[in-house]
Amino acid sequence: MNETCDILISGGGIAGLTAAATFAASGFSVICVDPAAPVTTRDDTGADLRSTAFLQPAKSLLEDAGLWTRLAPHAAPLQIMRIIDAGGELPEPRVVREFNATEISELPFGWNLPNWLLRREMLARIDALANADFRPGVGTTSLFTRTGEARVTLSDGARVRCKLVLACDGRNSPMRQAAGINVRTTGYGQKALAFSVTHDHPHENVSTEIHRSGGPFTLVPLPDHDGRPSSAIVWMETGANTDRLAALDEAAFETEMNIRSCGVLGGLRLASRRSLWPIISQRADRLTGERIALMAEAAHVVPPIGAQGLNMSLADLRTLLDLALDSPDSLGDQSMLDAYDKARHNDIKLRVSGIDLLNRASMIEARPLRDLRATGLNALYSLPQVRRMLMQMGLGVR
Ligand SMILES: Cc1cc2nc3c(=O)[nH]c(=O)nc-3n(C[C@H](O)[C@H](O)[C@H](O)COP(=O)(O)OP(=O)(O)OC[C@H]3O[C@@H](n4cnc5c(N)ncnc54)[C@H](O)[C@@H]3O)c2cc1C
């Protein structure tokens, strides 16, 4: 079967689904395929138990896509980012610094939502768009391009002709490989445990990142769960340690998690399964090939620090959308793709290197270096101009 559309999106993760809703809402015809069926309930064994903190700039994109009105009722605002250094002899806070969004804006830094719920709401929106076609259970298998169009073969035998292929098919992106684009990858020997908890004290819209060794332990506000305050946790550690923690029974795991959280929200109780995510940094050598653009993890992967991963992806999407709307007739042609690469290349490079450094600082084992890290946090925080600049850079508005 031969079909045509403006944009073929390979991958229906959070990035691909957002791209499908955004481009379709702007009038482009879109086919989005993914071999995996999306899981849209929290307690399903395949549910993605991560959450996504959408930072301020994401809001207007989600509004344009018609997604924000669906997501806002489920979102927990992030008003304060608290960074704690607990790298002393005992696992307890020794430096606590709070970055408040009021210093730079009237809005919160961002809004946090569970990934399984994002999938549910995004699919409902895509369903309501006549020019968006999402096909679960179908993958892209081959790519053939000419100057004027791309031809993509799908795993169900269909062939799609389109002006632009958008590769949102993850860190091992088959479409990136088909386009012959290489990546540079850095491994840390680290994994992240992602799960949700309920706790004694309300989070008061504060997101807390606790640094000791092995990587950050981050608590991000969620709406209440079963009438109790709730947060999403990402706990990064060396791979051996995360494997051990993942295998512990619930009571033993809760004991260790309560030691690591330094009691900042009172007692924590597990409120979901634990899921494990390998941590790497990765950057594609190029963001484009003939008639193909890479975005999200197909283009860049960073450790989950400062909610940068998907927010970088949404900056990719905003750039692509603006270019497409500026000149719809040039969709997918070389001038558009060159402009995309030029606009995004430096920001991606800077953020991938910056987060790599932050992650290495958080992993430090040696005490003298941990002491240096605490001194550094104090020094950066005590200069109001630097503090504001860091907050703006984190949001991607500088
Ligand atoms: C623990 C953790 C916490 C995080 N927290 C945050 C956060 O708070 N804020 C933030 O901004 N980012 C966060 N991130 C990063 C964020 O989750 C990722 O950037 C984002 O989920 C990646 O989305 P993606 O759609 O690019 O990739 P994926 O989610 O990997 O999706 C890729 C999709 O492509 C599909 N696919 C594979 N092969 C094919 C094929 N041949 N054809 C079609 N489809 C295919 C796959 O089935 C998959 O569904 C976090 C990451 C981790 C690990």
Ligand as a Chemical Component Dictionary entry (heavy atoms), coordinates in Angstrom:
data_LIG
# 
_chem_comp.id                   LIG 
_chem_comp.type                 NON-POLYMER 
_chem_comp.pdbx_formal_charge   0 
_chem_comp.three_letter_code    LIG 
# 
loop_
_chem_comp_atom.comp_id 
_chem_comp_atom.atom_id 
_chem_comp_atom.alt_atom_id 
_chem_comp_atom.type_symbol 
_chem_comp_atom.charge 
_chem_comp_atom.model_Cartn_x 
_chem_comp_atom.model_Cartn_y 
_chem_comp_atom.model_Cartn_z 
_chem_comp_atom.pdbx_ordinal 
LIG C1  C1  C 0 14.631 8.521  34.893 1  
LIG C2  C2  C 0 14.417 9.620  33.905 2  
LIG C3  C3  C 0 13.712 10.778 34.271 3  
LIG C4  C4  C 0 13.529 11.821 33.349 4  
LIG N1  N1  N 0 12.888 12.970 33.743 5  
LIG C5  C5  C 0 12.755 14.018 32.864 6  
LIG C6  C6  C 0 12.125 15.254 33.234 7  
LIG O1  O1  O 0 11.669 15.448 34.371 8  
LIG N2  N2  N 0 12.032 16.257 32.313 9  
LIG C7  C7  C 0 12.529 16.095 31.050 10 
LIG O2  O2  O 0 12.449 17.041 30.237 11 
LIG N3  N3  N 0 13.102 14.935 30.663 12 
LIG C8  C8  C 0 13.225 13.907 31.549 13 
LIG N4  N4  N 0 13.830 12.735 31.159 14 
LIG C9  C9  C 0 14.172 12.562 29.776 15 
LIG C10 C10 C 0 12.912 12.197 29.007 16 
LIG O3  O3  O 0 12.215 11.168 29.640 17 
LIG C11 C11 C 0 13.301 11.775 27.634 18 
LIG O4  O4  O 0 13.971 12.840 27.012 19 
LIG C12 C12 C 0 12.094 11.445 26.814 20 
LIG O5  O5  O 0 11.209 10.553 27.434 21 
LIG C13 C13 C 0 12.629 10.796 25.581 22 
LIG O6  O6  O 0 11.634 10.698 24.764 23 
LIG P1  P1  P 0 11.809 10.133 23.282 24 
LIG O7  O7  O 0 10.411 10.173 22.809 25 
LIG O8  O8  O 0 12.871 10.834 22.547 26 
LIG O9  O9  O 0 12.378 8.633  23.422 27 
LIG P2  P2  P 0 11.655 7.296  23.854 28 
LIG O10 O10 O 0 10.759 7.513  25.011 29 
LIG O11 O11 O 0 12.740 6.287  23.978 30 
LIG O12 O12 O 0 10.710 6.953  22.621 31 
LIG C14 C14 C 0 11.205 6.417  21.438 32 
LIG C15 C15 C 0 10.103 5.604  20.814 33 
LIG O13 O13 O 0 10.552 5.156  19.534 34 
LIG C16 C16 C 0 10.015 3.893  19.335 35 
LIG N5  N5  N 0 10.725 3.180  18.256 36 
LIG C17 C17 C 0 11.850 2.410  18.333 37 
LIG N6  N6  N 0 12.122 1.883  17.116 38 
LIG C18 C18 C 0 11.176 2.354  16.260 39 
LIG C19 C19 C 0 10.921 2.182  14.864 40 
LIG N7  N7  N 0 11.685 1.387  14.083 41 
LIG N8  N8  N 0 9.863  2.809  14.310 42 
LIG C20 C20 C 0 9.073  3.629  15.055 43 
LIG N9  N9  N 0 9.262  3.826  16.383 44 
LIG C21 C21 C 0 10.301 3.187  16.973 45 
LIG C22 C22 C 0 10.098 3.204  20.675 46 
LIG O14 O14 O 0 9.184  2.115  20.774 47 
LIG C23 C23 C 0 9.741  4.360  21.607 48 
LIG O15 O15 O 0 8.373  4.387  21.943 49 
LIG C24 C24 C 0 14.043 11.695 32.044 50 
LIG C25 C25 C 0 14.737 10.534 31.677 51 
LIG C26 C26 C 0 14.938 9.506  32.589 52 
LIG C27 C27 C 0 15.722 8.278  32.182 53 
# 
loop_
_chem_comp_bond.comp_id 
_chem_comp_bond.atom_id_1 
_chem_comp_bond.atom_id_2 
_chem_comp_bond.value_order 
_chem_comp_bond.pdbx_ordinal 
LIG C1  C2  SING 1  
LIG C2  C3  SING 2  
LIG C2  C26 DOUB 3  
LIG C3  C4  DOUB 4  
LIG C4  N1  SING 5  
LIG C4  C24 SING 6  
LIG N1  C5  DOUB 7  
LIG C5  C6  SING 8  
LIG C5  C8  SING 9  
LIG C6  O1  DOUB 10 
LIG C6  N2  SING 11 
LIG N2  C7  SING 12 
LIG C7  O2  DOUB 13 
LIG C7  N3  SING 14 
LIG N3  C8  DOUB 15 
LIG C8  N4  SING 16 
LIG N4  C9  SING 17 
LIG N4  C24 SING 18 
LIG C9  C10 SING 19 
LIG C10 O3  SING 20 
LIG C10 C11 SING 21 
LIG C11 O4  SING 22 
LIG C11 C12 SING 23 
LIG C12 O5  SING 24 
LIG C12 C13 SING 25 
LIG C13 O6  SING 26 
LIG O6  P1  SING 27 
LIG P1  O7  DOUB 28 
LIG P1  O8  SING 29 
LIG P1  O9  SING 30 
LIG O9  P2  SING 31 
LIG P2  O10 DOUB 32 
LIG P2  O11 SING 33 
LIG P2  O12 SING 34 
LIG O12 C14 SING 35 
LIG C14 C15 SING 36 
LIG C15 O13 SING 37 
LIG C15 C23 SING 38 
LIG O13 C16 SING 39 
LIG C16 N5  SING 40 
LIG C16 C22 SING 41 
LIG N5  C17 SING 42 
LIG N5  C21 SING 43 
LIG C17 N6  DOUB 44 
LIG N6  C18 SING 45 
LIG C18 C19 SING 46 
LIG C18 C21 DOUB 47 
LIG C19 N7  SING 48 
LIG C19 N8  DOUB 49 
LIG N8  C20 SING 50 
LIG C20 N9  DOUB 51 
LIG N9  C21 SING 52 
LIG C22 O14 SING 53 
LIG C22 C23 SING 54 
LIG C23 O15 SING 55 
LIG C24 C25 DOUB 56 
LIG C25 C26 SING 57 
LIG C26 C27 SING 58 
# 
